[in-house]
Amino acid sequence: KHATVARGLDEKRLSKQLDEIDRLNDSLDGFRVLKSCEVDILADGTLDLPDRILKRLDFVVCAVHYKFDMDAKSQTERILRAMDNPYCKILAHPTGRLLLERPGYALEIERVLRGAKERGCFLELNSHPSRLDLDDVHCKAAKEMGILISIGTDAHSTMGLDAIRYGVGQARRGWLEPKDILNTRPWPELKRLLAR
C-alpha cells in the first residue's frame, strides 16, 4: 500500500480481491489461482500489511521500494527483519538496482544470502530489463548455498509477462537450472516449499 506508483492495494481492497479469488478457486476444477502480493518492507523492517491479511495469501513477496539512502548495515538489518516475518517467502529485486538509472542500495549481500538460507526465504530474479536483479554472480552464489530462485516478470499487466525471457537468460548466465528455480515446481511441491 506504500508504493502507490504501482496502484498499491490497501488491506480492504486486497481482502476483496482475495475473496474474489477464493470464489473463483471454489468454482474451478483442476486449476488454482494462487493468492500473492508484493508487500513493501518499511524502514524499520516491518511489512506494510498486517499479518491478519498476509496469512490469507499463498505466499508473500517482500521488497524495498523506498528509503534507499540507508547505510549498508541498516539496510541489511531492515531486510533481515522483514525475512523474520513468517509470511515473507520471497525477497524481490534484492539489490534494488535499476540498470542505467541507479546502482543498488548499500547492502551486505552475503549477509542477506545467508539470512535467506537460514530463514528458508527465496530470492527473486526480477526479469524486467531495467532490473535483472539478482545479477548472474549472485544467482550462482545463491545456487551454491542451496537457495531457490523465483523468476518474476515485474509485470503490472499482461503486457509485461513476456519479460520472463530476460530472467531466464539471466538465470542461465548464473548457471541456474530448472531444479534451482522455485516456480518450475507443480503446486503440491511448491506448497510444501512455501510452508516454512
Rosetta constraint file for C-alpha pairs under 8 A:
AtomPair CA 1 CA 7 HARMONIC 7.82 0.50
AtomPair CA 1 CA 8 HARMONIC 4.38 0.50
AtomPair CA 1 CA 9 HARMONIC 4.98 0.50
AtomPair CA 1 CA 10 HARMONIC 4.95 0.50
AtomPair CA 1 CA 11 HARMONIC 7.92 0.50
AtomPair CA 1 CA 39 HARMONIC 7.52 0.50
AtomPair CA 1 CA 40 HARMONIC 7.44 0.50
AtomPair CA 1 CA 48 HARMONIC 6.62 0.50
AtomPair CA 1 CA 49 HARMONIC 7.48 0.50
AtomPair CA 2 CA 8 HARMONIC 6.67 0.50
AtomPair CA 2 CA 40 HARMONIC 6.56 0.50
AtomPair CA 2 CA 48 HARMONIC 6.81 0.50
AtomPair CA 3 CA 7 HARMONIC 7.18 0.50
AtomPair CA 3 CA 8 HARMONIC 5.55 0.50
AtomPair CA 3 CA 40 HARMONIC 7.07 0.50
AtomPair CA 3 CA 65 HARMONIC 6.89 0.50
AtomPair CA 4 CA 8 HARMONIC 4.87 0.50
AtomPair CA 6 CA 156 HARMONIC 7.41 0.50
AtomPair CA 9 CA 13 HARMONIC 5.71 0.50
AtomPair CA 9 CA 14 HARMONIC 5.59 0.50
AtomPair CA 10 CA 14 HARMONIC 6.07 0.50
AtomPair CA 10 CA 49 HARMONIC 7.70 0.50
AtomPair CA 11 CA 15 HARMONIC 5.95 0.50
AtomPair CA 11 CA 49 HARMONIC 6.75 0.50
AtomPair CA 11 CA 53 HARMONIC 6.94 0.50
AtomPair CA 12 CA 16 HARMONIC 6.31 0.50
AtomPair CA 13 CA 17 HARMONIC 6.29 0.50
AtomPair CA 14 CA 18 HARMONIC 6.15 0.50
AtomPair CA 15 CA 19 HARMONIC 6.22 0.50
AtomPair CA 15 CA 53 HARMONIC 7.05 0.50
AtomPair CA 16 CA 20 HARMONIC 6.37 0.50
AtomPair CA 17 CA 21 HARMONIC 6.30 0.50
AtomPair CA 18 CA 22 HARMONIC 6.12 0.50
AtomPair CA 18 CA 35 HARMONIC 6.80 0.50
AtomPair CA 18 CA 56 HARMONIC 7.67 0.50
AtomPair CA 18 CA 57 HARMONIC 7.86 0.50
AtomPair CA 19 CA 23 HARMONIC 6.31 0.50
AtomPair CA 20 CA 24 HARMONIC 6.22 0.50
AtomPair CA 21 CA 25 HARMONIC 6.02 0.50
AtomPair CA 21 CA 33 HARMONIC 6.83 0.50
AtomPair CA 21 CA 35 HARMONIC 7.28 0.50
AtomPair CA 22 CA 26 HARMONIC 6.15 0.50
AtomPair CA 23 CA 27 HARMONIC 6.46 0.50
AtomPair CA 24 CA 28 HARMONIC 6.35 0.50
AtomPair CA 24 CA 33 HARMONIC 7.88 0.50
AtomPair CA 25 CA 29 HARMONIC 7.94 0.50
AtomPair CA 25 CA 31 HARMONIC 7.41 0.50
AtomPair CA 25 CA 32 HARMONIC 5.70 0.50
AtomPair CA 25 CA 33 HARMONIC 6.39 0.50
AtomPair CA 28 CA 32 HARMONIC 7.14 0.50
AtomPair CA 34 CA 57 HARMONIC 7.88 0.50
AtomPair CA 34 CA 58 HARMONIC 6.10 0.50
AtomPair CA 35 CA 56 HARMONIC 7.85 0.50
AtomPair CA 35 CA 57 HARMONIC 4.96 0.50
AtomPair CA 35 CA 58 HARMONIC 5.13 0.50
AtomPair CA 35 CA 59 HARMONIC 6.88 0.50
AtomPair CA 36 CA 57 HARMONIC 5.35 0.50
AtomPair CA 36 CA 58 HARMONIC 5.91 0.50
AtomPair CA 36 CA 59 HARMONIC 5.23 0.50
AtomPair CA 36 CA 60 HARMONIC 5.55 0.50
AtomPair CA 36 CA 61 HARMONIC 7.27 0.50
AtomPair CA 37 CA 57 HARMONIC 7.56 0.50
AtomPair CA 37 CA 59 HARMONIC 7.46 0.50
AtomPair CA 37 CA 60 HARMONIC 5.51 0.50
AtomPair CA 37 CA 61 HARMONIC 6.03 0.50
AtomPair CA 38 CA 60 HARMONIC 6.25 0.50
AtomPair CA 38 CA 61 HARMONIC 4.50 0.50
AtomPair CA 38 CA 62 HARMONIC 5.50 0.50
AtomPair CA 38 CA 63 HARMONIC 6.86 0.50
AtomPair CA 38 CA 92 HARMONIC 7.94 0.50
AtomPair CA 39 CA 47 HARMONIC 6.52 0.50
AtomPair CA 39 CA 48 HARMONIC 6.05 0.50
AtomPair CA 39 CA 49 HARMONIC 6.99 0.50
AtomPair CA 39 CA 60 HARMONIC 7.01 0.50
AtomPair CA 39 CA 61 HARMONIC 6.08 0.50
AtomPair CA 39 CA 62 HARMONIC 4.82 0.50
AtomPair CA 39 CA 63 HARMONIC 6.24 0.50
AtomPair CA 40 CA 47 HARMONIC 5.89 0.50
AtomPair CA 40 CA 48 HARMONIC 5.29 0.50
AtomPair CA 40 CA 62 HARMONIC 5.86 0.50
AtomPair CA 40 CA 63 HARMONIC 5.19 0.50
AtomPair CA 40 CA 64 HARMONIC 5.87 0.50
AtomPair CA 40 CA 65 HARMONIC 6.46 0.50
AtomPair CA 41 CA 45 HARMONIC 5.64 0.50
AtomPair CA 41 CA 46 HARMONIC 5.92 0.50
AtomPair CA 41 CA 47 HARMONIC 4.88 0.50
AtomPair CA 41 CA 48 HARMONIC 6.32 0.50
AtomPair CA 41 CA 62 HARMONIC 6.18 0.50
AtomPair CA 41 CA 63 HARMONIC 5.50 0.50
AtomPair CA 41 CA 64 HARMONIC 5.18 0.50
AtomPair CA 41 CA 65 HARMONIC 7.46 0.50
AtomPair CA 41 CA 78 HARMONIC 7.71 0.50
AtomPair CA 41 CA 79 HARMONIC 7.32 0.50
AtomPair CA 41 CA 82 HARMONIC 6.40 0.50
AtomPair CA 42 CA 46 HARMONIC 5.44 0.50
AtomPair CA 42 CA 47 HARMONIC 5.83 0.50
AtomPair CA 42 CA 48 HARMONIC 6.27 0.50
AtomPair CA 42 CA 64 HARMONIC 7.38 0.50
AtomPair CA 42 CA 78 HARMONIC 7.92 0.50
AtomPair CA 43 CA 67 HARMONIC 6.69 0.50
AtomPair CA 43 CA 78 HARMONIC 6.59 0.50
AtomPair CA 44 CA 78 HARMONIC 5.87 0.50
AtomPair CA 44 CA 81 HARMONIC 7.97 0.50
AtomPair CA 45 CA 77 HARMONIC 7.46 0.50
AtomPair CA 45 CA 78 HARMONIC 4.19 0.50
AtomPair CA 45 CA 79 HARMONIC 6.01 0.50
AtomPair CA 45 CA 80 HARMONIC 7.45 0.50
AtomPair CA 45 CA 81 HARMONIC 4.99 0.50
AtomPair CA 45 CA 82 HARMONIC 4.83 0.50
AtomPair CA 46 CA 78 HARMONIC 7.95 0.50
AtomPair CA 46 CA 81 HARMONIC 6.90 0.50
AtomPair CA 46 CA 82 HARMONIC 5.59 0.50
AtomPair CA 46 CA 85 HARMONIC 7.90 0.50
AtomPair CA 47 CA 62 HARMONIC 7.63 0.50
AtomPair CA 47 CA 82 HARMONIC 6.53 0.50
AtomPair CA 49 CA 53 HARMONIC 6.92 0.50
AtomPair CA 49 CA 54 HARMONIC 6.89 0.50
AtomPair CA 50 CA 54 HARMONIC 6.40 0.50
AtomPair CA 51 CA 55 HARMONIC 5.87 0.50
AtomPair CA 51 CA 87 HARMONIC 7.52 0.50
AtomPair CA 52 CA 56 HARMONIC 7.34 0.50
AtomPair CA 53 CA 57 HARMONIC 7.44 0.50
AtomPair CA 54 CA 60 HARMONIC 6.96 0.50
AtomPair CA 54 CA 87 HARMONIC 6.44 0.50
AtomPair CA 55 CA 87 HARMONIC 6.72 0.50
AtomPair CA 58 CA 191 HARMONIC 7.92 0.50
AtomPair CA 59 CA 87 HARMONIC 6.90 0.50
AtomPair CA 59 CA 88 HARMONIC 7.39 0.50
AtomPair CA 59 CA 89 HARMONIC 6.03 0.50
AtomPair CA 59 CA 90 HARMONIC 7.89 0.50
AtomPair CA 59 CA 194 HARMONIC 6.94 0.50
AtomPair CA 60 CA 87 HARMONIC 5.98 0.50
AtomPair CA 60 CA 88 HARMONIC 5.27 0.50
AtomPair CA 60 CA 89 HARMONIC 5.51 0.50
AtomPair CA 60 CA 90 HARMONIC 6.54 0.50
AtomPair CA 61 CA 88 HARMONIC 6.21 0.50
AtomPair CA 61 CA 89 HARMONIC 6.07 0.50
AtomPair CA 61 CA 90 HARMONIC 4.65 0.50
AtomPair CA 61 CA 91 HARMONIC 5.86 0.50
AtomPair CA 61 CA 92 HARMONIC 6.18 0.50
AtomPair CA 62 CA 82 HARMONIC 7.56 0.50
AtomPair CA 62 CA 88 HARMONIC 6.11 0.50
AtomPair CA 62 CA 89 HARMONIC 7.62 0.50
AtomPair CA 62 CA 90 HARMONIC 6.16 0.50
AtomPair CA 62 CA 91 HARMONIC 5.05 0.50
AtomPair CA 62 CA 92 HARMONIC 5.80 0.50
AtomPair CA 63 CA 91 HARMONIC 5.95 0.50
AtomPair CA 63 CA 92 HARMONIC 5.02 0.50
AtomPair CA 63 CA 93 HARMONIC 6.88 0.50
AtomPair CA 63 CA 94 HARMONIC 7.31 0.50
AtomPair CA 64 CA 68 HARMONIC 7.94 0.50
AtomPair CA 64 CA 79 HARMONIC 7.95 0.50
AtomPair CA 64 CA 92 HARMONIC 7.91 0.50
AtomPair CA 64 CA 94 HARMONIC 7.89 0.50
AtomPair CA 64 CA 96 HARMONIC 7.09 0.50
AtomPair CA 65 CA 96 HARMONIC 7.72 0.50
AtomPair CA 68 CA 75 HARMONIC 7.98 0.50
AtomPair CA 68 CA 105 HARMONIC 5.50 0.50
AtomPair CA 68 CA 106 HARMONIC 7.80 0.50
AtomPair CA 69 CA 105 HARMONIC 6.94 0.50
AtomPair CA 69 CA 106 HARMONIC 7.66 0.50
AtomPair CA 70 CA 74 HARMONIC 6.02 0.50
AtomPair CA 70 CA 75 HARMONIC 5.58 0.50
AtomPair CA 70 CA 105 HARMONIC 7.75 0.50
AtomPair CA 70 CA 106 HARMONIC 7.08 0.50
AtomPair CA 71 CA 75 HARMONIC 6.06 0.50
AtomPair CA 71 CA 106 HARMONIC 5.84 0.50
AtomPair CA 71 CA 107 HARMONIC 7.48 0.50
AtomPair CA 72 CA 76 HARMONIC 5.94 0.50
AtomPair CA 72 CA 105 HARMONIC 7.63 0.50
AtomPair CA 72 CA 106 HARMONIC 4.35 0.50
AtomPair CA 72 CA 107 HARMONIC 4.21 0.50
AtomPair CA 72 CA 108 HARMONIC 5.87 0.50
AtomPair CA 73 CA 77 HARMONIC 6.13 0.50
AtomPair CA 73 CA 107 HARMONIC 6.81 0.50
AtomPair CA 73 CA 108 HARMONIC 6.74 0.50
AtomPair CA 74 CA 78 HARMONIC 6.07 0.50
AtomPair CA 75 CA 79 HARMONIC 6.35 0.50
AtomPair CA 75 CA 105 HARMONIC 7.97 0.50
AtomPair CA 75 CA 106 HARMONIC 6.96 0.50
AtomPair CA 75 CA 107 HARMONIC 6.03 0.50
AtomPair CA 76 CA 80 HARMONIC 6.16 0.50
AtomPair CA 76 CA 107 HARMONIC 5.56 0.50
AtomPair CA 76 CA 108 HARMONIC 5.87 0.50
AtomPair CA 76 CA 109 HARMONIC 7.65 0.50
AtomPair CA 76 CA 111 HARMONIC 7.33 0.50
AtomPair CA 76 CA 112 HARMONIC 6.57 0.50
AtomPair CA 77 CA 81 HARMONIC 6.03 0.50
AtomPair CA 78 CA 82 HARMONIC 6.37 0.50
AtomPair CA 79 CA 83 HARMONIC 6.27 0.50
AtomPair CA 79 CA 112 HARMONIC 7.36 0.50
AtomPair CA 80 CA 84 HARMONIC 6.30 0.50
AtomPair CA 80 CA 112 HARMONIC 6.69 0.50
AtomPair CA 80 CA 115 HARMONIC 6.35 0.50
AtomPair CA 80 CA 116 HARMONIC 7.94 0.50
AtomPair CA 81 CA 85 HARMONIC 7.07 0.50
AtomPair CA 82 CA 88 HARMONIC 6.86 0.50
AtomPair CA 83 CA 88 HARMONIC 5.54 0.50
AtomPair CA 83 CA 89 HARMONIC 7.56 0.50
AtomPair CA 83 CA 91 HARMONIC 7.70 0.50
AtomPair CA 83 CA 115 HARMONIC 7.76 0.50
AtomPair CA 83 CA 116 HARMONIC 7.13 0.50
AtomPair CA 83 CA 119 HARMONIC 6.96 0.50
AtomPair CA 83 CA 121 HARMONIC 6.82 0.50
AtomPair CA 84 CA 88 HARMONIC 7.43 0.50
AtomPair CA 84 CA 119 HARMONIC 6.98 0.50
AtomPair CA 86 CA 196 HARMONIC 7.46 0.50
AtomPair CA 88 CA 121 HARMONIC 7.11 0.50
AtomPair CA 89 CA 120 HARMONIC 7.67 0.50
AtomPair CA 89 CA 121 HARMONIC 5.05 0.50
AtomPair CA 89 CA 122 HARMONIC 6.06 0.50
AtomPair CA 89 CA 194 HARMONIC 6.66 0.50
AtomPair CA 90 CA 121 HARMONIC 5.70 0.50
AtomPair CA 90 CA 122 HARMONIC 4.59 0.50
AtomPair CA 90 CA 123 HARMONIC 5.32 0.50
AtomPair CA 90 CA 124 HARMONIC 6.35 0.50
AtomPair CA 90 CA 150 HARMONIC 7.56 0.50
AtomPair CA 91 CA 121 HARMONIC 7.20 0.50
AtomPair CA 91 CA 122 HARMONIC 6.31 0.50
AtomPair CA 91 CA 123 HARMONIC 4.92 0.50
AtomPair CA 91 CA 124 HARMONIC 5.87 0.50
AtomPair CA 92 CA 123 HARMONIC 6.34 0.50
AtomPair CA 92 CA 124 HARMONIC 4.78 0.50
AtomPair CA 92 CA 125 HARMONIC 7.34 0.50
AtomPair CA 92 CA 126 HARMONIC 7.06 0.50
AtomPair CA 93 CA 97 HARMONIC 7.72 0.50
AtomPair CA 93 CA 123 HARMONIC 7.83 0.50
AtomPair CA 93 CA 124 HARMONIC 5.85 0.50
AtomPair CA 93 CA 125 HARMONIC 6.39 0.50
AtomPair CA 93 CA 126 HARMONIC 5.58 0.50
AtomPair CA 93 CA 131 HARMONIC 7.46 0.50
AtomPair CA 93 CA 132 HARMONIC 7.96 0.50
AtomPair CA 93 CA 133 HARMONIC 5.03 0.50
AtomPair CA 93 CA 134 HARMONIC 6.33 0.50
AtomPair CA 94 CA 123 HARMONIC 7.16 0.50
AtomPair CA 94 CA 124 HARMONIC 7.13 0.50
AtomPair CA 94 CA 133 HARMONIC 6.59 0.50
AtomPair CA 94 CA 134 HARMONIC 6.45 0.50
AtomPair CA 95 CA 104 HARMONIC 4.91 0.50
AtomPair CA 95 CA 105 HARMONIC 6.20 0.50
AtomPair CA 95 CA 107 HARMONIC 7.17 0.50
AtomPair CA 95 CA 109 HARMONIC 7.74 0.50
AtomPair CA 95 CA 133 HARMONIC 6.60 0.50
AtomPair CA 95 CA 134 HARMONIC 7.00 0.50
AtomPair CA 96 CA 103 HARMONIC 7.55 0.50
AtomPair CA 96 CA 104 HARMONIC 4.72 0.50
AtomPair CA 96 CA 105 HARMONIC 6.04 0.50
AtomPair CA 96 CA 131 HARMONIC 7.81 0.50
AtomPair CA 96 CA 133 HARMONIC 7.29 0.50
AtomPair CA 97 CA 102 HARMONIC 5.91 0.50
AtomPair CA 97 CA 103 HARMONIC 4.83 0.50
AtomPair CA 97 CA 104 HARMONIC 3.76 0.50
AtomPair CA 97 CA 105 HARMONIC 6.98 0.50
AtomPair CA 97 CA 131 HARMONIC 6.03 0.50
AtomPair CA 97 CA 133 HARMONIC 6.82 0.50
AtomPair CA 98 CA 102 HARMONIC 5.15 0.50
AtomPair CA 98 CA 103 HARMONIC 6.32 0.50
AtomPair CA 98 CA 104 HARMONIC 7.12 0.50
AtomPair CA 98 CA 130 HARMONIC 5.35 0.50
AtomPair CA 98 CA 131 HARMONIC 4.92 0.50
AtomPair CA 99 CA 103 HARMONIC 7.08 0.50
AtomPair CA 99 CA 129 HARMONIC 7.95 0.50
AtomPair CA 99 CA 130 HARMONIC 4.94 0.50
AtomPair CA 99 CA 131 HARMONIC 5.78 0.50
AtomPair CA 100 CA 130 HARMONIC 7.54 0.50
AtomPair CA 108 CA 112 HARMONIC 6.50 0.50
AtomPair CA 109 CA 113 HARMONIC 6.15 0.50
AtomPair CA 110 CA 114 HARMONIC 6.18 0.50
AtomPair CA 111 CA 115 HARMONIC 5.87 0.50
AtomPair CA 112 CA 116 HARMONIC 6.05 0.50
AtomPair CA 113 CA 117 HARMONIC 6.28 0.50
AtomPair CA 113 CA 142 HARMONIC 6.63 0.50
AtomPair CA 113 CA 147 HARMONIC 8.00 0.50
AtomPair CA 114 CA 118 HARMONIC 6.12 0.50
AtomPair CA 115 CA 119 HARMONIC 6.05 0.50
AtomPair CA 116 CA 120 HARMONIC 5.82 0.50
AtomPair CA 116 CA 121 HARMONIC 4.64 0.50
AtomPair CA 116 CA 122 HARMONIC 6.41 0.50
AtomPair CA 116 CA 123 HARMONIC 7.58 0.50
AtomPair CA 116 CA 147 HARMONIC 7.42 0.50
AtomPair CA 117 CA 121 HARMONIC 6.35 0.50
AtomPair CA 117 CA 122 HARMONIC 7.82 0.50
AtomPair CA 117 CA 145 HARMONIC 7.24 0.50
AtomPair CA 117 CA 146 HARMONIC 7.38 0.50
AtomPair CA 117 CA 147 HARMONIC 5.93 0.50
AtomPair CA 120 CA 147 HARMONIC 7.98 0.50
AtomPair CA 120 CA 196 HARMONIC 6.63 0.50
AtomPair CA 121 CA 147 HARMONIC 7.83 0.50
AtomPair CA 122 CA 147 HARMONIC 6.24 0.50
AtomPair CA 122 CA 148 HARMONIC 5.56 0.50
AtomPair CA 122 CA 149 HARMONIC 5.87 0.50
AtomPair CA 122 CA 150 HARMONIC 6.88 0.50
AtomPair CA 122 CA 182 HARMONIC 7.88 0.50
AtomPair CA 123 CA 147 HARMONIC 7.42 0.50
AtomPair CA 123 CA 148 HARMONIC 6.77 0.50
AtomPair CA 123 CA 149 HARMONIC 5.01 0.50
AtomPair CA 123 CA 150 HARMONIC 6.05 0.50
AtomPair CA 124 CA 133 HARMONIC 7.54 0.50
AtomPair CA 124 CA 134 HARMONIC 6.97 0.50
AtomPair CA 124 CA 149 HARMONIC 5.57 0.50
AtomPair CA 124 CA 150 HARMONIC 4.64 0.50
AtomPair CA 124 CA 151 HARMONIC 5.73 0.50
AtomPair CA 124 CA 152 HARMONIC 6.47 0.50
AtomPair CA 125 CA 132 HARMONIC 6.50 0.50
AtomPair CA 125 CA 133 HARMONIC 5.31 0.50
AtomPair CA 125 CA 134 HARMONIC 4.96 0.50
AtomPair CA 125 CA 135 HARMONIC 7.75 0.50
AtomPair CA 125 CA 139 HARMONIC 7.81 0.50
AtomPair CA 125 CA 149 HARMONIC 6.46 0.50
AtomPair CA 125 CA 150 HARMONIC 6.01 0.50
AtomPair CA 125 CA 151 HARMONIC 4.82 0.50
AtomPair CA 125 CA 152 HARMONIC 6.18 0.50
AtomPair CA 125 CA 167 HARMONIC 6.47 0.50
AtomPair CA 125 CA 171 HARMONIC 7.66 0.50
AtomPair CA 126 CA 131 HARMONIC 6.31 0.50
AtomPair CA 126 CA 132 HARMONIC 5.26 0.50
AtomPair CA 126 CA 133 HARMONIC 5.16 0.50
AtomPair CA 126 CA 134 HARMONIC 6.82 0.50
AtomPair CA 126 CA 151 HARMONIC 6.11 0.50
AtomPair CA 126 CA 152 HARMONIC 5.02 0.50
AtomPair CA 126 CA 153 HARMONIC 5.87 0.50
AtomPair CA 126 CA 154 HARMONIC 6.31 0.50
AtomPair CA 126 CA 167 HARMONIC 6.44 0.50
AtomPair CA 127 CA 131 HARMONIC 6.78 0.50
AtomPair CA 127 CA 132 HARMONIC 5.16 0.50
AtomPair CA 127 CA 133 HARMONIC 7.36 0.50
AtomPair CA 127 CA 151 HARMONIC 6.75 0.50
AtomPair CA 127 CA 152 HARMONIC 5.80 0.50
AtomPair CA 127 CA 153 HARMONIC 4.76 0.50
AtomPair CA 127 CA 154 HARMONIC 6.71 0.50
AtomPair CA 127 CA 163 HARMONIC 5.72 0.50
AtomPair CA 127 CA 164 HARMONIC 5.54 0.50
AtomPair CA 127 CA 165 HARMONIC 7.39 0.50
AtomPair CA 127 CA 166 HARMONIC 5.34 0.50
AtomPair CA 127 CA 167 HARMONIC 4.00 0.50
AtomPair CA 127 CA 168 HARMONIC 7.67 0.50
AtomPair CA 127 CA 170 HARMONIC 7.91 0.50
AtomPair CA 128 CA 132 HARMONIC 5.94 0.50
AtomPair CA 128 CA 153 HARMONIC 5.76 0.50
AtomPair CA 128 CA 154 HARMONIC 5.90 0.50
AtomPair CA 128 CA 155 HARMONIC 7.89 0.50
AtomPair CA 128 CA 163 HARMONIC 5.81 0.50
AtomPair CA 128 CA 164 HARMONIC 7.74 0.50
AtomPair CA 128 CA 166 HARMONIC 7.10 0.50
AtomPair CA 128 CA 167 HARMONIC 7.43 0.50
AtomPair CA 129 CA 163 HARMONIC 7.20 0.50
AtomPair CA 129 CA 166 HARMONIC 6.63 0.50
AtomPair CA 132 CA 166 HARMONIC 7.51 0.50
AtomPair CA 132 CA 167 HARMONIC 6.57 0.50
AtomPair CA 132 CA 170 HARMONIC 6.91 0.50
AtomPair CA 134 CA 138 HARMONIC 6.02 0.50
AtomPair CA 134 CA 139 HARMONIC 6.08 0.50
AtomPair CA 135 CA 139 HARMONIC 6.18 0.50
AtomPair CA 135 CA 170 HARMONIC 7.05 0.50
AtomPair CA 135 CA 174 HARMONIC 7.63 0.50
AtomPair CA 136 CA 140 HARMONIC 6.24 0.50
AtomPair CA 136 CA 170 HARMONIC 5.95 0.50
AtomPair CA 136 CA 171 HARMONIC 6.61 0.50
AtomPair CA 136 CA 173 HARMONIC 5.53 0.50
AtomPair CA 136 CA 174 HARMONIC 4.09 0.50
AtomPair CA 136 CA 175 HARMONIC 7.90 0.50
AtomPair CA 137 CA 141 HARMONIC 6.32 0.50
AtomPair CA 137 CA 174 HARMONIC 5.99 0.50
AtomPair CA 138 CA 142 HARMONIC 5.98 0.50
AtomPair CA 138 CA 174 HARMONIC 7.50 0.50
AtomPair CA 139 CA 143 HARMONIC 6.21 0.50
AtomPair CA 139 CA 149 HARMONIC 7.59 0.50
AtomPair CA 139 CA 171 HARMONIC 6.81 0.50
AtomPair CA 139 CA 174 HARMONIC 5.16 0.50
AtomPair CA 139 CA 175 HARMONIC 7.75 0.50
AtomPair CA 139 CA 176 HARMONIC 7.23 0.50
AtomPair CA 140 CA 144 HARMONIC 6.20 0.50
AtomPair CA 140 CA 174 HARMONIC 4.72 0.50
AtomPair CA 140 CA 175 HARMONIC 6.06 0.50
AtomPair CA 140 CA 176 HARMONIC 6.86 0.50
AtomPair CA 141 CA 145 HARMONIC 6.35 0.50
AtomPair CA 142 CA 146 HARMONIC 6.25 0.50
AtomPair CA 142 CA 147 HARMONIC 5.07 0.50
AtomPair CA 142 CA 148 HARMONIC 7.22 0.50
AtomPair CA 142 CA 149 HARMONIC 7.75 0.50
AtomPair CA 143 CA 147 HARMONIC 5.60 0.50
AtomPair CA 143 CA 148 HARMONIC 6.77 0.50
AtomPair CA 143 CA 149 HARMONIC 8.00 0.50
AtomPair CA 143 CA 176 HARMONIC 6.93 0.50
AtomPair CA 143 CA 180 HARMONIC 6.60 0.50
AtomPair CA 147 CA 180 HARMONIC 7.69 0.50
AtomPair CA 148 CA 180 HARMONIC 5.24 0.50
AtomPair CA 148 CA 181 HARMONIC 5.56 0.50
AtomPair CA 148 CA 182 HARMONIC 5.55 0.50
AtomPair CA 149 CA 180 HARMONIC 6.30 0.50
AtomPair CA 149 CA 181 HARMONIC 4.86 0.50
AtomPair CA 149 CA 182 HARMONIC 5.57 0.50
AtomPair CA 150 CA 181 HARMONIC 5.65 0.50
AtomPair CA 150 CA 182 HARMONIC 5.00 0.50
AtomPair CA 150 CA 183 HARMONIC 5.71 0.50
AtomPair CA 151 CA 164 HARMONIC 7.33 0.50
AtomPair CA 151 CA 167 HARMONIC 6.16 0.50
AtomPair CA 151 CA 168 HARMONIC 7.40 0.50
AtomPair CA 151 CA 181 HARMONIC 7.07 0.50
AtomPair CA 151 CA 182 HARMONIC 7.76 0.50
AtomPair CA 151 CA 183 HARMONIC 6.95 0.50
AtomPair CA 152 CA 164 HARMONIC 6.80 0.50
AtomPair CA 152 CA 167 HARMONIC 7.35 0.50
AtomPair CA 153 CA 160 HARMONIC 6.80 0.50
AtomPair CA 153 CA 161 HARMONIC 5.83 0.50
AtomPair CA 153 CA 162 HARMONIC 7.61 0.50
AtomPair CA 153 CA 163 HARMONIC 5.54 0.50
AtomPair CA 153 CA 164 HARMONIC 5.27 0.50
AtomPair CA 153 CA 167 HARMONIC 7.42 0.50
AtomPair CA 154 CA 160 HARMONIC 7.27 0.50
AtomPair CA 154 CA 161 HARMONIC 7.95 0.50
AtomPair CA 155 CA 159 HARMONIC 7.21 0.50
AtomPair CA 155 CA 160 HARMONIC 4.41 0.50
AtomPair CA 155 CA 161 HARMONIC 5.63 0.50
AtomPair CA 155 CA 163 HARMONIC 7.89 0.50
AtomPair CA 156 CA 160 HARMONIC 6.68 0.50
AtomPair CA 157 CA 161 HARMONIC 7.46 0.50
AtomPair CA 163 CA 167 HARMONIC 7.03 0.50
AtomPair CA 164 CA 168 HARMONIC 6.26 0.50
AtomPair CA 165 CA 169 HARMONIC 6.22 0.50
AtomPair CA 166 CA 170 HARMONIC 6.20 0.50
AtomPair CA 167 CA 171 HARMONIC 6.03 0.50
AtomPair CA 168 CA 172 HARMONIC 6.22 0.50
AtomPair CA 169 CA 173 HARMONIC 6.34 0.50
AtomPair CA 170 CA 174 HARMONIC 6.38 0.50
AtomPair CA 171 CA 175 HARMONIC 6.42 0.50
AtomPair CA 171 CA 176 HARMONIC 5.18 0.50
AtomPair CA 171 CA 177 HARMONIC 7.65 0.50
AtomPair CA 172 CA 176 HARMONIC 5.34 0.50
AtomPair CA 172 CA 177 HARMONIC 7.07 0.50
AtomPair CA 176 CA 180 HARMONIC 5.76 0.50
AtomPair CA 176 CA 181 HARMONIC 7.42 0.50
AtomPair CA 177 CA 181 HARMONIC 6.95 0.50
AtomPair CA 178 CA 184 HARMONIC 6.28 0.50
AtomPair CA 179 CA 184 HARMONIC 7.43 0.50
AtomPair CA 181 CA 185 HARMONIC 7.91 0.50
AtomPair CA 182 CA 190 HARMONIC 7.18 0.50
AtomPair CA 183 CA 190 HARMONIC 7.42 0.50
AtomPair CA 185 CA 189 HARMONIC 6.06 0.50
AtomPair CA 185 CA 190 HARMONIC 5.60 0.50
AtomPair CA 186 CA 190 HARMONIC 6.10 0.50
AtomPair CA 187 CA 191 HARMONIC 5.81 0.50
AtomPair CA 188 CA 192 HARMONIC 6.35 0.50
AtomPair CA 189 CA 193 HARMONIC 6.25 0.50
AtomPair CA 190 CA 194 HARMONIC 6.12 0.50
AtomPair CA 191 CA 195 HARMONIC 6.29 0.50
